[in-house]
């Protein structure tokens, strides 16, 4: 009986030693941060995004005046280059934000297509509702950017 308890004690000591050696301290990893190059790229394209966002009232007035040719020009001009700028910025976001940035950019494109279709059909109600959604997409996109960029 004494021999069994000493063998059992030896097994428990070996098991305890093994478990302690495997359970070392956890190393805290720092949250991902933006590199200087990423911030510079974001800063490079951000003014274009902000300038188009600031022109939102211009598009709204064009739709309300039923100036469909200028609505189309606005959609195919500044708004299309905005979509491209947003794509460039998205590739420089943190990896966890990139899928959301791509989704917002895709949503913006869908709203632009609907505005363009509404302009072709001369449907100001549909154009206005998609105009609001498009600029909401831009605001949502700006929320993804690092605070130093805004």
C-alpha positions in Angstrom: 0.0 0.0 0.0 2.9 2.4 0.9 4.4 1.6 -2.5 1.2 2.5 -4.4 0.9 5.8 -2.6 4.5 6.7 -3.4 4.0 5.8 -7.1 0.8 7.8 -7.1 2.6 10.7 -5.6 5.3 10.5 -8.2 2.7 10.4 -11.0 1.0 13.4 -9.5 4.3 15.4 -9.2 5.2 14.6 -12.9 1.7 15.5 -14.1 1.7 18.8 -12.1 5.2 19.7 -13.4 4.0 19.0 -17.0 0.9 21.1 -16.6 2.7 24.0 -15.0 5.4 24.0 -17.8 2.7 24.0 -20.5 0.6 26.7 -19.0 3.1 29.6 -19.2 2.1 33.2 -19.0 0.0 34.5 -21.8 1.6 37.2 -23.8 -0.7 40.2 -24.4 -0.7 41.1 -28.1 -1.2 44.7 -28.9 -4.3 45.6 -31.0 -3.5 46.1 -34.6 -2.6 49.7 -35.5 -2.2 51.6 -38.7 1.2 52.1 -40.2 2.4 55.5 -41.3 2.1 54.4 -45.0 -1.6 53.4 -44.5 -2.4 56.6 -42.8 -0.7 58.6 -45.6 -2.7 56.7 -48.2 -6.0 57.3 -46.3 -5.1 61.0 -46.0 -4.3 61.2 -49.7 -7.8 60.1 -50.8 -9.9 61.4 -47.8 -10.2 65.0 -49.1 -11.8 63.8 -52.3 -14.4 61.8 -50.3 -15.1 64.7 -48.1 -15.5 67.1 -51.0 -18.1 64.9 -52.7 -19.9 64.4 -49.4 -20.0 68.2 -49.0 -21.7 68.5 -52.4 -24.7 66.4 -51.4 -27.0 69.4 -51.5 -26.0 70.0 -55.1 -27.2 66.5 -56.2 -30.4 66.9 -54.2 -31.2 70.2 -55.9 -30.6 68.6 -59.3 -33.0 65.8 -58.5 -35.6 68.2 -57.2 -35.3 70.4 -60.3 -35.6 67.2 -62.5 -32.4 68.1 -64.2 -31.8 64.6 -65.2 -28.8 65.2 -67.5 -26.9 66.9 -64.7 -27.9 64.2 -62.3 -26.4 61.7 -64.6 -23.3 63.8 -65.0 -22.9 64.1 -61.3 -23.4 60.3 -60.8 -20.9 59.4 -63.6 -18.4 62.1 -62.6 -17.7 62.9 -58.9 -19.7 60.0 -57.5 -17.9 57.4 -59.6 -14.5 58.7 -58.7 -15.7 58.8 -55.0 -16.4 55.0 -55.3 -12.9 54.5 -56.6 -11.4 56.6 -53.8 -13.3 54.6 -51.2 -11.9 51.4 -52.7 -8.4 52.7 -52.4 -9.0 53.7 -48.8 -10.6 50.4 -48.0 -7.4 48.5 -49.0 -5.5 50.6 -46.4 -7.9 50.0 -43.5 -7.2 47.5 -40.8 -8.0 43.9 -42.0 -11.0 43.7 -39.6 -12.6 46.8 -41.2 -11.9 45.9 -44.8 -14.9 43.7 -45.4 -17.2 46.3 -44.0 -15.6 49.0 -46.1 -16.0 46.8 -49.2 -19.7 46.3 -48.4 -20.4 50.0 -47.9 -18.6 50.8 -51.2 -20.7 48.1 -52.9 -23.9 49.5 -51.3 -23.0 53.0 -52.5 -22.5 51.7 -56.1 -25.9 50.0 -56.0 -27.5 53.2 -54.8 -25.8 55.2 -57.6 -27.1 52.7 -60.2 -30.6 53.1 -58.8 -30.3 56.9 -59.0 -29.1 56.6 -62.5 -32.0 54.3 -63.4 -34.4 56.7 -61.7 -33.0 59.6 -63.7 -33.6 57.6 -66.9 -37.1 56.9 -65.8 -37.6 60.5 -64.6 -38.6 59.2 -61.2 -37.6 61.9 -58.6 -39.0 60.0 -55.6 -36.8 56.9 -56.3 -33.8 59.2 -57.1 -34.2 61.1 -53.8 -34.6 58.0 -51.6 -31.4 56.5 -53.2 -29.6 59.8 -52.9 -30.2 59.8 -49.2 -29.1 56.2 -48.9 -25.9 56.9 -50.9 -24.9 59.8 -48.7 -25.7 57.7 -45.6 -23.3 55.1 -47.1 -20.6 57.8 -47.3 -21.1 58.8 -43.7 -21.0 55.1 -42.6 -17.8 54.7 -44.5 -16.2 57.7 -42.8 -17.0 56.1 -39.4 -14.6 53.3 -40.3 -11.6 55.6 -40.8 -9.1 56.1 -38.0 -9.9 59.2 -35.9 -6.7 61.0 -36.9 -8.0 60.8 -40.5 -11.3 62.6 -39.8 
